[in-house]
Amino acid sequence: MDNLVFSPASREDIPAVADVYRSLYNFPGGTWSEHYPNIETAEEDFANGWLYTLKKDGEIIAVASAGLFNDLSELHIDWKPKNPCELARIGVVPKMHRKGVGETMLRHISEAARSNGFDGMRFLVSRHNGAALAMYDKNGFERCGEAFLFDLEWYCYQKKFEE
């Protein structure tokens, strides 16, 4: 796919990031709604330096956050990475689904995490989000457990980066 630019989000990107979130509210298999994630979520991730975008011809087509959320540290999972970041809020605008954009974003966000000193990634995926589950499985992420958090059922995923 041509003309793709991955980068940390800018403050000016925040409204468009929130638009991406909104485009995925109530998406089949997803867990997002008008309550989460929202513009405040994007602002917090931006303030922490955890928010990234993927743009095509200047338009945001995918977003993701990778940082130290510590949402998963209390789970009793055999996490292989010893210094992982947590991946959260990865989303692709609906018109770009099934075009490899999610995989491209996943590859870039993994590279960014590695360059920021993390040795791997861990995250939750809705047990009902078949498309996301297939993408993570296809891209070498390991399903390593299950969790019930935020009143939802999840699969836990991880990947230790190669040294």
Buried (B, 14 or more C-beta within 10 A) or exposed (E): EEEBEBEEBEEEBBEBBBBBBBBBBEBEEBBBBEEEBBBEBBBEBBEEEBBBBBBBEEEBBBBBBBBEBEBBEEBEBEBBBEEBBBBBBBBBBEEBEEEEBBBBBBEBBBEBBBEEEBBBBBBBBBBBBEBBBEBBEEEEBBEBBEBEEEEEEBBBBBBBBEE
